[in-house]
Amino acid sequence: MSSGIATVLSDLFDQIAVAVFIISGSGSLLFSNRAGQAMIDEGWPVRFTNGVLTGIDTPASEALKKALDKRHADGASDQAICLAIAGQGRPSAIGYLRAIPGADTSASMLLVTQTGRSTAYGIEGLASSYNLSKAETRILKHVVEAQSLPEVAQRLNLSLPTVKSHMRRILSKTQCSRQADLLRIVEGARAYFYRPRSEN
């Protein structure tokens, strides 16, 4: 893979909280995003051994190899793979093997997510992506819990005009015209996108 393509992929995929791996038909690792590299560094739920991406144990490694073989034998895509079962203080980890759309290559994309994990990437990720202040993020969290603005004001011991002012700024920053549109964005961001939070 050329360094220019790797740079473009890094810029794009490093904003995704889900681990992204691009692997060859033989399992060789061609690319990993920041979240994927963190998993490799930790050695869980995937490992990088002798240039090949593997599972943490024999069953997971065999499941990954079988999915890759199936993908190349009959073009199968969107295969779910159990990479780890919850236990010993760790959540389950699921991999989704996908063909790379429009690519004339045997490479596949493996997306890895951990189940039962906190959804901090949702609201916190949205907050950092749209540069919401800490106060705006706190308001947003309460609104997402289906609280009305008066309830948010009461719970946070703020005046209603202050809460409304924060909500107007949140809507403006997220380019939403209504709270319902904002809630759809939050739901869509539950576990996927993040950017390092800037200090407010």
Biotite code that builds the C-alpha atoms (Angstrom):
import biotite.structure as struc

atoms = struc.array([
    struc.Atom([0.000, 0.000, 0.000], chain_id="A", res_id=1, res_name="MET", atom_name="CA", element="C"),
    struc.Atom([1.430, 3.381, -0.962], chain_id="A", res_id=2, res_name="SER", atom_name="CA", element="C"),
    struc.Atom([2.253, 5.887, 1.772], chain_id="A", res_id=3, res_name="SER", atom_name="CA", element="C"),
    struc.Atom([-0.186, 8.385, 0.224], chain_id="A", res_id=4, res_name="GLY", atom_name="CA", element="C"),
    struc.Atom([-3.085, 5.929, 0.464], chain_id="A", res_id=5, res_name="ILE", atom_name="CA", element="C"),
    struc.Atom([-2.059, 4.991, 4.013], chain_id="A", res_id=6, res_name="ALA", atom_name="CA", element="C"),
    struc.Atom([-2.084, 8.675, 5.005], chain_id="A", res_id=7, res_name="THR", atom_name="CA", element="C"),
    struc.Atom([-5.555, 9.212, 3.550], chain_id="A", res_id=8, res_name="VAL", atom_name="CA", element="C"),
    struc.Atom([-6.852, 6.088, 5.309], chain_id="A", res_id=9, res_name="LEU", atom_name="CA", element="C"),
    struc.Atom([-5.318, 7.181, 8.600], chain_id="A", res_id=10, res_name="SER", atom_name="CA", element="C"),
    struc.Atom([-6.887, 10.638, 8.378], chain_id="A", res_id=11, res_name="ASP", atom_name="CA", element="C"),
    struc.Atom([-10.278, 9.111, 7.656], chain_id="A", res_id=12, res_name="LEU", atom_name="CA", element="C"),
    struc.Atom([-10.357, 6.025, 9.876], chain_id="A", res_id=13, res_name="PHE", atom_name="CA", element="C"),
    struc.Atom([-8.580, 7.447, 12.926], chain_id="A", res_id=14, res_name="ASP", atom_name="CA", element="C"),
    struc.Atom([-11.796, 9.382, 13.633], chain_id="A", res_id=15, res_name="GLN", atom_name="CA", element="C"),
    struc.Atom([-13.711, 6.117, 14.013], chain_id="A", res_id=16, res_name="ILE", atom_name="CA", element="C"),
    struc.Atom([-13.869, 4.554, 17.471], chain_id="A", res_id=17, res_name="ALA", atom_name="CA", element="C"),
    struc.Atom([-14.489, 1.081, 16.048], chain_id="A", res_id=18, res_name="VAL", atom_name="CA", element="C"),
    struc.Atom([-11.266, -0.766, 15.194], chain_id="A", res_id=19, res_name="ALA", atom_name="CA", element="C"),
    struc.Atom([-10.708, -0.920, 11.434], chain_id="A", res_id=20, res_name="VAL", atom_name="CA", element="C"),
    struc.Atom([-8.287, -3.403, 9.894], chain_id="A", res_id=21, res_name="PHE", atom_name="CA", element="C"),
    struc.Atom([-7.612, -3.907, 6.192], chain_id="A", res_id=22, res_name="ILE", atom_name="CA", element="C"),
    struc.Atom([-6.254, -7.381, 5.682], chain_id="A", res_id=23, res_name="ILE", atom_name="CA", element="C"),
    struc.Atom([-5.121, -9.369, 2.681], chain_id="A", res_id=24, res_name="SER", atom_name="CA", element="C"),
    struc.Atom([-6.624, -12.696, 1.666], chain_id="A", res_id=25, res_name="GLY", atom_name="CA", element="C"),
    struc.Atom([-3.911, -14.493, 3.637], chain_id="A", res_id=26, res_name="SER", atom_name="CA", element="C"),
    struc.Atom([-4.594, -12.435, 6.761], chain_id="A", res_id=27, res_name="GLY", atom_name="CA", element="C"),
    struc.Atom([-1.620, -10.093, 6.426], chain_id="A", res_id=28, res_name="SER", atom_name="CA", element="C"),
    struc.Atom([-2.310, -6.730, 8.003], chain_id="A", res_id=29, res_name="LEU", atom_name="CA", element="C"),
    struc.Atom([-2.259, -3.941, 5.430], chain_id="A", res_id=30, res_name="LEU", atom_name="CA", element="C"),
    struc.Atom([-3.678, -1.151, 7.608], chain_id="A", res_id=31, res_name="PHE", atom_name="CA", element="C"),
    struc.Atom([-5.127, -0.485, 11.048], chain_id="A", res_id=32, res_name="SER", atom_name="CA", element="C"),
    struc.Atom([-6.646, 2.683, 12.431], chain_id="A", res_id=33, res_name="ASN", atom_name="CA", element="C"),
    struc.Atom([-5.794, 4.134, 15.849], chain_id="A", res_id=34, res_name="ARG", atom_name="CA", element="C"),
    struc.Atom([-8.448, 2.026, 17.636], chain_id="A", res_id=35, res_name="ALA", atom_name="CA", element="C"),
    struc.Atom([-7.192, -1.097, 15.854], chain_id="A", res_id=36, res_name="GLY", atom_name="CA", element="C"),
    struc.Atom([-3.583, -0.369, 16.737], chain_id="A", res_id=37, res_name="GLN", atom_name="CA", element="C"),
    struc.Atom([-4.629, 0.036, 20.382], chain_id="A", res_id=38, res_name="ALA", atom_name="CA", element="C"),
    struc.Atom([-6.174, -3.451, 20.262], chain_id="A", res_id=39, res_name="MET", atom_name="CA", element="C"),
    struc.Atom([-3.002, -4.880, 18.733], chain_id="A", res_id=40, res_name="ILE", atom_name="CA", element="C"),
    struc.Atom([-0.859, -3.124, 21.352], chain_id="A", res_id=41, res_name="ASP", atom_name="CA", element="C"),
    struc.Atom([-3.043, -4.570, 24.113], chain_id="A", res_id=42, res_name="GLU", atom_name="CA", element="C"),
    struc.Atom([-3.071, -8.015, 22.497], chain_id="A", res_id=43, res_name="GLY", atom_name="CA", element="C"),
    struc.Atom([-6.826, -8.243, 22.891], chain_id="A", res_id=44, res_name="TRP", atom_name="CA", element="C"),
    struc.Atom([-9.194, -9.139, 21.176], chain_id="A", res_id=45, res_name="PRO", atom_name="CA", element="C"),
    struc.Atom([-6.828, -9.540, 18.219], chain_id="A", res_id=46, res_name="VAL", atom_name="CA", element="C"),
    struc.Atom([-3.109, -10.121, 17.897], chain_id="A", res_id=47, res_name="ARG", atom_name="CA", element="C"),
    struc.Atom([-0.524, -9.398, 15.247], chain_id="A", res_id=48, res_name="PHE", atom_name="CA", element="C"),
    struc.Atom([1.707, -12.445, 14.944], chain_id="A", res_id=49, res_name="THR", atom_name="CA", element="C"),
    struc.Atom([4.332, -13.006, 12.226], chain_id="A", res_id=50, res_name="ASN", atom_name="CA", element="C"),
    struc.Atom([2.760, -10.335, 10.035], chain_id="A", res_id=51, res_name="GLY", atom_name="CA", element="C"),
    struc.Atom([-0.738, -11.846, 10.279], chain_id="A", res_id=52, res_name="VAL", atom_name="CA", element="C"),
    struc.Atom([-3.787, -10.649, 12.192], chain_id="A", res_id=53, res_name="LEU", atom_name="CA", element="C"),
    struc.Atom([-5.091, -13.440, 14.430], chain_id="A", res_id=54, res_name="THR", atom_name="CA", element="C"),
    struc.Atom([-7.593, -13.944, 17.209], chain_id="A", res_id=55, res_name="GLY", atom_name="CA", element="C"),
    struc.Atom([-6.619, -14.223, 20.864], chain_id="A", res_id=56, res_name="ILE", atom_name="CA", element="C"),
    struc.Atom([-6.976, -18.003, 20.830], chain_id="A", res_id=57, res_name="ASP", atom_name="CA", element="C"),
    struc.Atom([-7.196, -20.897, 18.377], chain_id="A", res_id=58, res_name="THR", atom_name="CA", element="C"),
    struc.Atom([-11.030, -20.822, 17.945], chain_id="A", res_id=59, res_name="PRO", atom_name="CA", element="C"),
    struc.Atom([-11.032, -17.068, 17.232], chain_id="A", res_id=60, res_name="ALA", atom_name="CA", element="C"),
    struc.Atom([-8.085, -17.381, 14.832], chain_id="A", res_id=61, res_name="SER", atom_name="CA", element="C"),
    struc.Atom([-9.773, -20.260, 13.020], chain_id="A", res_id=62, res_name="GLU", atom_name="CA", element="C"),
    struc.Atom([-13.065, -18.337, 12.790], chain_id="A", res_id=63, res_name="ALA", atom_name="CA", element="C"),
    struc.Atom([-11.241, -15.363, 11.256], chain_id="A", res_id=64, res_name="LEU", atom_name="CA", element="C"),
    struc.Atom([-9.374, -17.573, 8.765], chain_id="A", res_id=65, res_name="LYS", atom_name="CA", element="C"),
    struc.Atom([-12.574, -19.420, 7.833], chain_id="A", res_id=66, res_name="LYS", atom_name="CA", element="C"),
    struc.Atom([-14.376, -16.101, 7.206], chain_id="A", res_id=67, res_name="ALA", atom_name="CA", element="C"),
    struc.Atom([-11.490, -14.864, 5.034], chain_id="A", res_id=68, res_name="LEU", atom_name="CA", element="C"),
    struc.Atom([-11.441, -18.127, 3.061], chain_id="A", res_id=69, res_name="ASP", atom_name="CA", element="C"),
    struc.Atom([-15.219, -17.939, 2.541], chain_id="A", res_id=70, res_name="LYS", atom_name="CA", element="C"),
    struc.Atom([-14.981, -14.325, 1.465], chain_id="A", res_id=71, res_name="ARG", atom_name="CA", element="C"),
    struc.Atom([-12.437, -15.219, -1.221], chain_id="A", res_id=72, res_name="HIS", atom_name="CA", element="C"),
    struc.Atom([-13.990, -18.527, -2.289], chain_id="A", res_id=73, res_name="ALA", atom_name="CA", element="C"),
    struc.Atom([-17.528, -17.306, -2.937], chain_id="A", res_id=74, res_name="ASP", atom_name="CA", element="C"),
    struc.Atom([-17.410, -13.526, -2.469], chain_id="A", res_id=75, res_name="GLY", atom_name="CA", element="C"),
    struc.Atom([-19.257, -13.667, 0.863], chain_id="A", res_id=76, res_name="ALA", atom_name="CA", element="C"),
    struc.Atom([-19.375, -10.347, 2.645], chain_id="A", res_id=77, res_name="SER", atom_name="CA", element="C"),
    struc.Atom([-20.663, -8.993, 5.939], chain_id="A", res_id=78, res_name="ASP", atom_name="CA", element="C"),
    struc.Atom([-19.723, -11.995, 8.032], chain_id="A", res_id=79, res_name="GLN", atom_name="CA", element="C"),
    struc.Atom([-19.887, -11.719, 11.827], chain_id="A", res_id=80, res_name="ALA", atom_name="CA", element="C"),
    struc.Atom([-17.080, -13.358, 13.781], chain_id="A", res_id=81, res_name="ILE", atom_name="CA", element="C"),
    struc.Atom([-16.951, -13.913, 17.536], chain_id="A", res_id=82, res_name="CYS", atom_name="CA", element="C"),
    struc.Atom([-13.425, -12.881, 18.525], chain_id="A", res_id=83, res_name="LEU", atom_name="CA", element="C"),
    struc.Atom([-13.843, -13.055, 22.309], chain_id="A", res_id=84, res_name="ALA", atom_name="CA", element="C"),
    struc.Atom([-16.505, -14.121, 24.790], chain_id="A", res_id=85, res_name="ILE", atom_name="CA", element="C"),
    struc.Atom([-17.135, -11.961, 27.854], chain_id="A", res_id=86, res_name="ALA", atom_name="CA", element="C"),
    struc.Atom([-15.273, -13.046, 30.940], chain_id="A", res_id=87, res_name="GLY", atom_name="CA", element="C"),
    struc.Atom([-12.450, -12.134, 33.311], chain_id="A", res_id=88, res_name="GLN", atom_name="CA", element="C"),
    struc.Atom([-13.539, -8.504, 33.362], chain_id="A", res_id=89, res_name="GLY", atom_name="CA", element="C"),
    struc.Atom([-13.599, -8.139, 29.574], chain_id="A", res_id=90, res_name="ARG", atom_name="CA", element="C"),
    struc.Atom([-16.575, -7.704, 27.258], chain_id="A", res_id=91, res_name="PRO", atom_name="CA", element="C"),
    struc.Atom([-17.291, -9.826, 24.210], chain_id="A", res_id=92, res_name="SER", atom_name="CA", element="C"),
    struc.Atom([-15.687, -8.718, 20.961], chain_id="A", res_id=93, res_name="ALA", atom_name="CA", element="C"),
    struc.Atom([-17.343, -9.105, 17.584], chain_id="A", res_id=94, res_name="ILE", atom_name="CA", element="C"),
    struc.Atom([-15.687, -8.728, 14.215], chain_id="A", res_id=95, res_name="GLY", atom_name="CA", element="C"),
    struc.Atom([-17.508, -7.885, 10.987], chain_id="A", res_id=96, res_name="TYR", atom_name="CA", element="C"),
    struc.Atom([-15.635, -8.925, 7.869], chain_id="A", res_id=97, res_name="LEU", atom_name="CA", element="C"),
    struc.Atom([-16.634, -6.951, 4.800], chain_id="A", res_id=98, res_name="ARG", atom_name="CA", element="C"),
    struc.Atom([-15.587, -6.872, 1.199], chain_id="A", res_id=99, res_name="ALA", atom_name="CA", element="C"),
    struc.Atom([-14.136, -3.528, 0.195], chain_id="A", res_id=100, res_name="ILE", atom_name="CA", element="C"),
    struc.Atom([-16.760, -2.058, -2.174], chain_id="A", res_id=101, res_name="PRO", atom_name="CA", element="C"),
    struc.Atom([-15.529, -1.460, -5.693], chain_id="A", res_id=102, res_name="GLY", atom_name="CA", element="C"),
    struc.Atom([-12.037, -2.680, -4.882], chain_id="A", res_id=103, res_name="ALA", atom_name="CA", element="C"),
    struc.Atom([-10.333, -4.936, -7.381], chain_id="A", res_id=104, res_name="ASP", atom_name="CA", element="C"),
    struc.Atom([-8.412, -6.702, -4.652], chain_id="A", res_id=105, res_name="THR", atom_name="CA", element="C"),
    struc.Atom([-8.571, -9.681, -2.339], chain_id="A", res_id=106, res_name="SER", atom_name="CA", element="C"),
    struc.Atom([-8.279, -7.348, 0.642], chain_id="A", res_id=107, res_name="ALA", atom_name="CA", element="C"),
    struc.Atom([-11.102, -7.190, 3.170], chain_id="A", res_id=108, res_name="SER", atom_name="CA", element="C"),
    struc.Atom([-12.054, -4.776, 5.904], chain_id="A", res_id=109, res_name="MET", atom_name="CA", element="C"),
    struc.Atom([-12.493, -6.129, 9.423], chain_id="A", res_id=110, res_name="LEU", atom_name="CA", element="C"),
    struc.Atom([-14.422, -3.920, 11.851], chain_id="A", res_id=111, res_name="LEU", atom_name="CA", element="C"),
    struc.Atom([-14.075, -4.923, 15.509], chain_id="A", res_id=112, res_name="VAL", atom_name="CA", element="C"),
    struc.Atom([-16.264, -3.685, 18.342], chain_id="A", res_id=113, res_name="THR", atom_name="CA", element="C"),
    struc.Atom([-16.614, -4.663, 21.967], chain_id="A", res_id=114, res_name="GLN", atom_name="CA", element="C"),
    struc.Atom([-20.108, -5.407, 23.219], chain_id="A", res_id=115, res_name="THR", atom_name="CA", element="C"),
    struc.Atom([-21.442, -4.242, 26.549], chain_id="A", res_id=116, res_name="GLY", atom_name="CA", element="C"),
    struc.Atom([-19.046, -1.345, 26.516], chain_id="A", res_id=117, res_name="ARG", atom_name="CA", element="C"),
    struc.Atom([-19.962, 2.096, 27.745], chain_id="A", res_id=118, res_name="SER", atom_name="CA", element="C"),
    struc.Atom([-21.397, 4.305, 25.021], chain_id="A", res_id=119, res_name="THR", atom_name="CA", element="C"),
    struc.Atom([-19.173, 7.223, 25.949], chain_id="A", res_id=120, res_name="ALA", atom_name="CA", element="C"),
    struc.Atom([-18.172, 7.473, 22.303], chain_id="A", res_id=121, res_name="TYR", atom_name="CA", element="C"),
    struc.Atom([-21.800, 8.402, 21.559], chain_id="A", res_id=122, res_name="GLY", atom_name="CA", element="C"),
    struc.Atom([-22.457, 11.598, 23.463], chain_id="A", res_id=123, res_name="ILE", atom_name="CA", element="C"),
    struc.Atom([-18.834, 12.330, 24.357], chain_id="A", res_id=124, res_name="GLU", atom_name="CA", element="C"),
    struc.Atom([-17.753, 11.640, 20.795], chain_id="A", res_id=125, res_name="GLY", atom_name="CA", element="C"),
    struc.Atom([-20.510, 13.835, 19.426], chain_id="A", res_id=126, res_name="LEU", atom_name="CA", element="C"),
    struc.Atom([-19.578, 16.557, 21.908], chain_id="A", res_id=127, res_name="ALA", atom_name="CA", element="C"),
    struc.Atom([-15.936, 16.545, 20.848], chain_id="A", res_id=128, res_name="SER", atom_name="CA", element="C"),
    struc.Atom([-16.794, 16.342, 17.144], chain_id="A", res_id=129, res_name="SER", atom_name="CA", element="C"),
    struc.Atom([-19.017, 19.420, 17.369], chain_id="A", res_id=130, res_name="TYR", atom_name="CA", element="C"),
    struc.Atom([-16.851, 21.217, 19.954], chain_id="A", res_id=131, res_name="ASN", atom_name="CA", element="C"),
    struc.Atom([-19.582, 21.341, 22.570], chain_id="A", res_id=132, res_name="LEU", atom_name="CA", element="C"),
    struc.Atom([-18.569, 22.841, 25.888], chain_id="A", res_id=133, res_name="SER", atom_name="CA", element="C"),
    struc.Atom([-18.722, 20.785, 29.076], chain_id="A", res_id=134, res_name="LYS", atom_name="CA", element="C"),
    struc.Atom([-21.916, 22.603, 30.083], chain_id="A", res_id=135, res_name="ALA", atom_name="CA", element="C"),
    struc.Atom([-23.500, 21.945, 26.685], chain_id="A", res_id=136, res_name="GLU", atom_name="CA", element="C"),
    struc.Atom([-22.500, 18.281, 26.888], chain_id="A", res_id=137, res_name="THR", atom_name="CA", element="C"),
    struc.Atom([-24.095, 17.999, 30.336], chain_id="A", res_id=138, res_name="ARG", atom_name="CA", element="C"),
    struc.Atom([-27.335, 19.549, 29.009], chain_id="A", res_id=139, res_name="ILE", atom_name="CA", element="C"),
    struc.Atom([-27.285, 17.198, 26.009], chain_id="A", res_id=140, res_name="LEU", atom_name="CA", element="C"),
    struc.Atom([-26.880, 14.116, 28.234], chain_id="A", res_id=141, res_name="LYS", atom_name="CA", element="C"),
    struc.Atom([-29.988, 15.076, 30.201], chain_id="A", res_id=142, res_name="HIS", atom_name="CA", element="C"),
    struc.Atom([-32.025, 15.866, 27.080], chain_id="A", res_id=143, res_name="VAL", atom_name="CA", element="C"),
    struc.Atom([-31.102, 12.456, 25.641], chain_id="A", res_id=144, res_name="VAL", atom_name="CA", element="C"),
    struc.Atom([-32.520, 10.861, 28.792], chain_id="A", res_id=145, res_name="GLU", atom_name="CA", element="C"),
    struc.Atom([-35.919, 12.162, 27.562], chain_id="A", res_id=146, res_name="ALA", atom_name="CA", element="C"),
    struc.Atom([-36.008, 15.042, 29.969], chain_id="A", res_id=147, res_name="GLN", atom_name="CA", element="C"),
    struc.Atom([-37.743, 18.250, 29.026], chain_id="A", res_id=148, res_name="SER", atom_name="CA", element="C"),
    struc.Atom([-35.822, 21.518, 29.245], chain_id="A", res_id=149, res_name="LEU", atom_name="CA", element="C"),
    struc.Atom([-37.646, 22.530, 32.465], chain_id="A", res_id=150, res_name="PRO", atom_name="CA", element="C"),
    struc.Atom([-36.706, 19.143, 33.985], chain_id="A", res_id=151, res_name="GLU", atom_name="CA", element="C"),
    struc.Atom([-33.090, 19.621, 32.918], chain_id="A", res_id=152, res_name="VAL", atom_name="CA", element="C"),
    struc.Atom([-33.043, 23.089, 34.480], chain_id="A", res_id=153, res_name="ALA", atom_name="CA", element="C"),
    struc.Atom([-34.454, 21.751, 37.743], chain_id="A", res_id=154, res_name="GLN", atom_name="CA", element="C"),
    struc.Atom([-32.148, 18.732, 37.882], chain_id="A", res_id=155, res_name="ARG", atom_name="CA", element="C"),
    struc.Atom([-29.017, 20.794, 37.164], chain_id="A", res_id=156, res_name="LEU", atom_name="CA", element="C"),
    struc.Atom([-30.156, 23.707, 39.352], chain_id="A", res_id=157, res_name="ASN", atom_name="CA", element="C"),
    struc.Atom([-29.996, 26.128, 36.430], chain_id="A", res_id=158, res_name="LEU", atom_name="CA", element="C"),
    struc.Atom([-32.464, 28.722, 35.225], chain_id="A", res_id=159, res_name="SER", atom_name="CA", element="C"),
    struc.Atom([-34.663, 27.735, 32.286], chain_id="A", res_id=160, res_name="LEU", atom_name="CA", element="C"),
    struc.Atom([-33.317, 30.623, 30.146], chain_id="A", res_id=161, res_name="PRO", atom_name="CA", element="C"),
    struc.Atom([-29.766, 29.331, 30.733], chain_id="A", res_id=162, res_name="THR", atom_name="CA", element="C"),
    struc.Atom([-30.729, 25.812, 29.637], chain_id="A", res_id=163, res_name="VAL", atom_name="CA", element="C"),
    struc.Atom([-32.546, 27.184, 26.574], chain_id="A", res_id=164, res_name="LYS", atom_name="CA", element="C"),
    struc.Atom([-29.490, 29.264, 25.695], chain_id="A", res_id=165, res_name="SER", atom_name="CA", element="C"),
    struc.Atom([-27.262, 26.182, 25.889], chain_id="A", res_id=166, res_name="HIS", atom_name="CA", element="C"),
    struc.Atom([-29.748, 24.229, 23.775], chain_id="A", res_id=167, res_name="MET", atom_name="CA", element="C"),
    struc.Atom([-29.750, 26.943, 21.097], chain_id="A", res_id=168, res_name="ARG", atom_name="CA", element="C"),
    struc.Atom([-25.946, 26.770, 20.944], chain_id="A", res_id=169, res_name="ARG", atom_name="CA", element="C"),
    struc.Atom([-26.036, 22.953, 20.748], chain_id="A", res_id=170, res_name="ILE", atom_name="CA", element="C"),
    struc.Atom([-28.544, 23.093, 17.885], chain_id="A", res_id=171, res_name="LEU", atom_name="CA", element="C"),
    struc.Atom([-26.470, 25.724, 16.108], chain_id="A", res_id=172, res_name="SER", atom_name="CA", element="C"),
    struc.Atom([-23.199, 23.794, 16.461], chain_id="A", res_id=173, res_name="LYS", atom_name="CA", element="C"),
    struc.Atom([-24.778, 20.545, 15.275], chain_id="A", res_id=174, res_name="THR", atom_name="CA", element="C"),
    struc.Atom([-26.675, 22.346, 12.487], chain_id="A", res_id=175, res_name="GLN", atom_name="CA", element="C"),
    struc.Atom([-29.992, 20.986, 13.702], chain_id="A", res_id=176, res_name="CYS", atom_name="CA", element="C"),
    struc.Atom([-33.205, 22.976, 13.624], chain_id="A", res_id=177, res_name="SER", atom_name="CA", element="C"),
    struc.Atom([-35.112, 20.817, 16.154], chain_id="A", res_id=178, res_name="ARG", atom_name="CA", element="C"),
    struc.Atom([-34.362, 18.664, 19.190], chain_id="A", res_id=179, res_name="GLN", atom_name="CA", element="C"),
    struc.Atom([-35.751, 15.634, 17.330], chain_id="A", res_id=180, res_name="ALA", atom_name="CA", element="C"),
    struc.Atom([-33.039, 16.064, 14.649], chain_id="A", res_id=181, res_name="ASP", atom_name="CA", element="C"),
    struc.Atom([-30.408, 16.354, 17.365], chain_id="A", res_id=182, res_name="LEU", atom_name="CA", element="C"),
    struc.Atom([-31.591, 13.148, 19.026], chain_id="A", res_id=183, res_name="LEU", atom_name="CA", element="C"),
    struc.Atom([-31.308, 11.320, 15.695], chain_id="A", res_id=184, res_name="ARG", atom_name="CA", element="C"),
    struc.Atom([-27.697, 12.480, 15.386], chain_id="A", res_id=185, res_name="ILE", atom_name="CA", element="C"),
    struc.Atom([-26.955, 11.317, 18.932], chain_id="A", res_id=186, res_name="VAL", atom_name="CA", element="C"),
    struc.Atom([-28.483, 7.913, 18.247], chain_id="A", res_id=187, res_name="GLU", atom_name="CA", element="C"),
    struc.Atom([-26.418, 7.566, 15.089], chain_id="A", res_id=188, res_name="GLY", atom_name="CA", element="C"),
    struc.Atom([-23.237, 8.462, 16.989], chain_id="A", res_id=189, res_name="ALA", atom_name="CA", element="C"),
    struc.Atom([-23.783, 6.012, 19.836], chain_id="A", res_id=190, res_name="ARG", atom_name="CA", element="C"),
    struc.Atom([-20.569, 4.104, 19.334], chain_id="A", res_id=191, res_name="ALA", atom_name="CA", element="C"),
    struc.Atom([-18.715, 5.138, 16.252], chain_id="A", res_id=192, res_name="TYR", atom_name="CA", element="C"),
    struc.Atom([-17.136, 8.552, 15.865], chain_id="A", res_id=193, res_name="PHE", atom_name="CA", element="C"),
    struc.Atom([-14.821, 10.493, 18.083], chain_id="A", res_id=194, res_name="TYR", atom_name="CA", element="C"),
    struc.Atom([-12.117, 13.084, 17.962], chain_id="A", res_id=195, res_name="ARG", atom_name="CA", element="C"),
    struc.Atom([-9.736, 13.892, 20.831], chain_id="A", res_id=196, res_name="PRO", atom_name="CA", element="C"),
    struc.Atom([-11.548, 16.363, 23.090], chain_id="A", res_id=197, res_name="ARG", atom_name="CA", element="C"),
    struc.Atom([-10.186, 19.886, 23.049], chain_id="A", res_id=198, res_name="SER", atom_name="CA", element="C"),
    struc.Atom([-9.964, 21.776, 26.297], chain_id="A", res_id=199, res_name="GLU", atom_name="CA", element="C"),
    struc.Atom([-12.897, 24.190, 26.837], chain_id="A", res_id=200, res_name="ASN", atom_name="CA", element="C"),
])
